[in-house]
Amino acid sequence: ITFQMNQNRQPAFKDKRVRQAITYAVNNTGIVQKIMKDKATVAAQQGPEGYAGYKAELTPRYDLEKAKALMAEAGFADGFDITMMAPNNRYVNDAKIAEATAQMLGKIGIRVNLKTMPKAQYWNEFDARAADMMMIGWHSDTEDSGNFSEFLMMCENKETGYGQYNSGYCNPKVDELVIAAQSETDLKKRATILQEVEQILYDDSAFVPYHWQNHAYGAKKHLRIKPILNSMNFPYFGDLVIE
């Protein structure tokens, strides 16, 4: 679950210090604990542990005083106004997360005009990039972070389809590395390339990371369910053991 910051709509987002201030202002660990009731895993990057590209050194960085200092350093000590949109029936607690985010940003002077709506309306608004910050969640079909970057972080290119769901972030170096990873057959080298991408996105505060939603399963005592979960948190039902 992430929020994107549209640099094409909001000039202040072009300043890396402002984007960093936002990531420092968002207490995503608190959101997992209080809003998600610990049924999610706090994120600081795109892919979770187990995915190629995951980098253990990248950790959540909530620090309100640091956020305020960065805003002042960027010349926005008095803050500014932004618009924000999120769905209210697409992701678990999506509207609550958006409301909490708006309150958190208010603490560093960013005044948020938030609008939430059903997913049937939201995706048209997202495609139109109708707000300065917009929520989007993503599931990687390839079990690595490359899939996230191709659609969410690469510069938008209508001819290739890269960056199809990217709201206003563009870094040619990221594009270069993601494309290089696509043709790298050595899995270790590919993972290293994807880790470099994650580090750039982290340092650049290219997006606001929140968490990975955990799945929940219920089973009778004679069904052994834990061993059948794969790295994507999905069950292989063909491997289900009935004792």
N, C-alpha and C positions, 0 to 999 in steps of 0.2 A: 504494500500500500504506500503510495507516494503522493506528494503534491508537486506539480511542476510550476516553475516561475517563468512567465513569459516576458523575455527581454524585448520583444518587438512591441509589446503593448505598454510595458512599464519601464521607462528609461532607468529608474533607480536600480533595477535588477541587473543592469549591465555591469554594475560595480560588484566585483567578487566579494568585497567586504560586506555588502548588504546581503548577498545570498548566504554568506557564511553566518552573518548575524541571525538570519532566520533559522538556519539549522541549529545554531546554539540556543535559540530562544524556544524551540519546540521540544518539550519534555516527552519524547516518545516512549521512554521507559515508564513514566507516570501514566501515559495513555494505555499502555499494555496492562499495567497493574490495576488501574481504576476503571477504565472504560471497557477494556477487553477481558477483565477478570482473569488475567494471566493465561488466557486461551490464545495467545499469540507469542511470537518470538521477536524481540526487539531487533531492528535492523539498522545498519549504518552503511549498507551497500546494496547492490541490486540482488545478487544471488546469495542464497543461504549456504550454510556449511554443508559440504557434500557436493556442491556444484563446482565445476571447473571455473576458476576465476575468483573463488571465494578467498578473501585475504583476512586472516584472523586478527591482524594488527589494526584493522579499521573498526573502531568502536564508537558507540553512541557518544555524543558530545554536548549534552545539555549543560549550559553555563550561562545563566542570565546576565551576570555582570560582564562576562566576555562579550555577549551579544550587544549589550548597551555600549560598550567601549568601541566595538566595531562600527556601530551605527554613527557614533560621534566622529570617529576617525574618517568615515566616508562623507561627513558633512550633513548627516541626517539626525542630529541629536534631537530635533523636534519631531522627527518622524515624517510620515506622509500617508496618503490615502491609497488603498487598493481595493479592487473587486476580487471576489473569490466565489467559485462555484463548486458544488459537490453533489453527487447523487444522494438520495435518502433511502434507497432500497436495493442497492447493488452489492455493496460490501458490508461485512459485519460492522454495525455501529458507525456507518460512514458519516451520517449527519452529526452524530455526537462528536466524532473525531474532528470534523470541520469546525464545529462550534468551539471545541476546546482549543483548537489551533488559533482561531480568531482571537480568543481571550489571551492566549499566550503572546501573540504578536502585539497585542495592545500594550503589553508590559514594556515593549521597547519602542513604543510610539507609532507603530504601524496600525493605522485605523482601517479596519476591515469591513467592507460592505459584503456580507455573505448571503448567498442565495443557494438553497438546496431544492432539489426537485426529483421526481421519479426518473428512473433510468431511461424510460421511453422518451422523455424530453431531454434528458441530460446529454446523451451522446450527440444529438444534433448541435447542442451548444458547444460541446467539446470540439467537434469537428470544425466549428466556426471560430474556435479559440476566443470565446466570448467573454473571458475574464482574465485578470492578471495572474491569478493562481487557480489551478484546476486539479482536482483529484483524479488519479488513475491507478488502478491495480493491474498487475500483469502476472501471467503464469508462463514460465519458459517451457516450450515444447521440447527443448533439446537438453534439459537438465544441466545447463550451464548459463553463465551470465551473458554470453554472446547474443542470445535471442532477445534479452532485455534491451541491450544496446542498439541492436539493429532497428528496432521499432520505436524505442523511447528516447534514445540519446543521440543517434546519428543525425547529422544535418538533414532537414526535410528535403526529400528529392522525389517529386511526383513521378518521374520517369522510372526510377528504380524501385520505388516503394520504401526506401530507407527513411527512417524518421517519420513514418506515417502518423504516429501518435506522440510526436515531439512538439511541445508547445514553446518554441522560441529559444532553444539552446542549440548552439552550433560550435563545435570544436574540431577543425580539420584533422588534428592529431588523433582524436578518438576515432574518426572515420577510417583513417589510415590503419590503425591497429586492429579495429574490428574486421575490416576486409582482409587483413593479413591473417588473422586467426581463422577465417573461413577456409583458407586453403592449406593451413598447417596440419599435416597428418600426424606429427609427433605430438601425442597428447600432453606430455609434460611441457613442451614448448608452447603449445596452444594455451594451456592453463596459465603459463607465465605471461603471455601476451594479454590475456583477459584480466589478469591481476593488475597489470599496468594500466589498463583501461579503468578499472575500479578505483585505483589510486588517484588517477587524474580527476575522475568525477567527484571523488571525496574531497580532494584539495580544492577543486573548483566550486564545490557546493552546487553542482549542476542540477540537483533536485533535492527535495526534502524527503528523506527516508523515514518510514514509520515502523512497520513490522511485517512479518510474514504471518498470515492467518494459519492457525493450527487446525487440523481436522479433528473431529471427535467421532469415535465409534463406540457402539454399545454391543455387548455380546453376552450370552449366557456363560456360566462358569466352565462348561465343557468345551467351549470354543477358544482355541488358542489363537488370539488375533494379533498380538504384538509382532511376532516374527515375520508377518507377511507384509509389513509396511516397507515400501521402497524409499529411495532417496527423495522422491517427490511427495512423500507423505501419502501416497496412494496404496491401497491394498491390492495385492495379487490374490484374488479370490481362488485361483486355481491351486494355491498353496495353503489354503485354510485347513487347519488341523482340527478334527473333531475327536475329542478324547472320551 
